[in-house]
């Protein structure tokens, strides 16, 4: 069975959405396996320009079945709005092309409140949460204090379960944060207005995927965020609250016994990072503004300006190793066209020594980038579609990344549109 994971190598926003949109042509099923509506995958194709948050990026391809796996934080409210948003643009979303795992847990209305309350309590020590309720959701999932989507089919038991969770959550809301409690009526409204509309999509996706396995269907796993945001291996506590790594894809998807035949690691031609936390190669001032403008680096979900810097090969080597990437997709190469000389971070200076491995999170704050300069190509490459037509300097830049990471670059994107791609 052909399986492929499309994953981020760095801090997220690498352009995974456009790579999934491109590659779905070769796959029968696309599965999101972790994360929630805090994702912002931008996809531009013949149907228009879309910012997807929860829906898998395969939703635009006819005949592709899209699955939200058990590892995803399913926010019924936002998912229903997103289904309506793409449907209004002429994209059909039906129980045939969208399936939600009955084992996926539901993000409850109070999770967003709790995110905002906790960020307010932290004041100047905030984590930079997107306030979509993701951290409170995953904490509750592991405390076994939320609902699974399949419970919607068992209304008599659902009510008692909701009552238990409500009692416990109100203690936290009122006693810890001094916030207003929820009532059972509020939860009943939420079930009726937000959960009932998505119920037709909920099914036993594990059984569906077992059958797909027997039929030798091809499967694409779509990650949210990047390796450095992985809860266990990333820049904790400035990570997300789930496992973004390819190794988790089979588990979060509902087919734990499957292995990956290919892993496409997506890397941007330079670095960006949203929110707080250590970002060793960060650029400031005019240099940063120029790169941010050239790459239109503003968050798809929040509109926040992204922090920018040169490509960080220390972090990228670590990401490639964590993801066990079999090839790389370098995105947004066109953006560097204005630079005479291109900065590249190859090592860090940490504790008075030059190092080439990614250090423990607590050591990142004191680390500085060691920058090397490469010759820029200084022209517009957005119309190029063949490797041999790229300027020599652009090819040298890509080959340098390959040499430093030990991973082959198979895809190069030179514009946001589906066909602005070079395949080697
Ligand atoms: P994702 O979350 O990893 O899918 O990444 P995002 O969608 O947040 O960020 C990628 C952004 O870059 C989107 O606005 C894309 O339209 C845009 N983009 C992707 N590839 C290219 C490219 O090759 N060139 C340019 N100029 N923009 C691109």
Boltz pocket constraint, residues with backbone or C-beta under 6 A from the ligand:
constraints:
  - pocket:
      binder: B
      contacts: [[A, 8], [A, 12], [A, 13], [A, 14], [A, 15], [A, 16], [A, 17], [A, 18], [A, 39], [A, 40], [A, 41], [A, 42], [A, 43], [A, 44], [A, 225], [A, 294], [A, 295], [A, 296], [A, 300], [A, 331], [A, 332], [A, 333], [A, 334], [A, 335], [A, 413], [A, 414], [A, 415], [A, 416], [A, 417], [A, 420]]
      max_distance: 6.0
